[in-house]
Amino acid sequence: MKIRKMIKTDYGIVDKMMQDLHTLHVKGCPTVHRKVEHIYSEKDYTDLLQNENNFCLVAEEQEHIVGFCIVDRKLVKNPCMIPQKIGYMESLYLCPQYRHKGFGKEFFQAIEKKLYAEGLQSLRLTVWDFNKEAIIFYEEMGMVPQRHMYTKKIAAHQSSML
């Protein structure tokens, strides 16, 4: 088991994993997510790797990529909030056969070590309610819910209330 920095030549396998992750979102929330051919074009992927605010990792088992993680460093700056620089996990994916084997925990340890070394004190992420397995995992990693986002479909009769 090895966690390393994602590189340009990883695109093909990472693209496939991104598609698998996106398919989970399309199935779980089809009113929000739509099918797309690629999450990132090769150029967008290269730009992602070159963006100094991101760090992108892959997990390997015997030289085969079995997962990826993308973390963005963000400055949270809002007039009514305490400004802070945070790590924001954009994506985390492990091939199903490599889940529950410690790879996710290895990702978290590598991320926390890097963020701590850079002076960041918080890691945040967003997870969809339908992804119960991910919620359980994130809570096992010490993540705690901070807020809830609600949605409601607006019916035709409600639009006449204005």
Secondary structure, 3 states (H helix, E strand, C coil): CEEEECCHHHHHHHHHHHHHHHHHHHHHCCCCCCCCCCCCCHHHHHHHHHCCCEEEEEEEECCEEEEEEEEEEEEECCCCCCCEEEEEEEEEEECHHHCCCCHHHHHHHHHHHHHHHCCCCCEEECCCCCCHHHHHHHHHCCCCCCCCCCCCCCCHHHHHHC
